């Protein structure tokens, strides 16, 4: 496996954020007397705000007022992530240190807005590993569209096919594969579905497994 740069998703991959976000979603559902529809929530993972809105509206229909629901959900979520360090996922530091020792440039491509992404990485102590971050508010098409990965590679001045991408969500994997990047999926909340598995990328249960794979295929 040959690559000149490594591009990382953030939430659910580097940081154990998805549990926090789902808890905030459940809390909002409870407060607004709505059912928690797990299948609707899981289908949103990896998408930016523009991509999330139609999924929620379609999944909940007329029972949900999105203009009221989304701000309250984000209020609960931001109350945590803007003030507390989100736990770093197991095996992340070891992988980042290994890539750093090999002098592989590392960047982040996340659907999160830039200011919040920077804060999350800073609070978690990961900022120094990455030369820059590309975020959901910097692209017009969110994941699973490849735009965010193509922009990240462009900023590195490296061809997409020379990059290796790390993702947890199916939407993120589809974006990275569509950008023609070698893609490693480390499973978080959502198991790869049949459509995603058919893409032929490498899938791992833990970041430790992904690192072992890279070490034996360098």
GIZI-V818785 format. One record per run of one state. SS is the DSSP state (a for helix, b for strand, c for the rest). FROM is the first residue (numbers start at 1). LEN is the number of residues. Records with the same first field share a line. If there is no record, write none. Layout:
SS = FROM-LEN, FROM-LEN
This chain:
c = 1-4, 9-2, 12-3, 16-1, 32-6, 45-4, 64-2, 82-6, 89-3, 102-3, 111-3, 125-2, 130-3, 139-8, 157-3, 168-2, 179-3, 187-7, 198-4, 205-2, 217-2
b = 5-4, 11-1, 15-1, 88-1, 105-6, 133-3, 163-5, 182-5, 202-3
a = 17-15, 38-7, 49-15, 66-16, 92-10, 114-11, 127-3, 136-3, 147-10, 160-3, 170-9, 194-4, 207-10
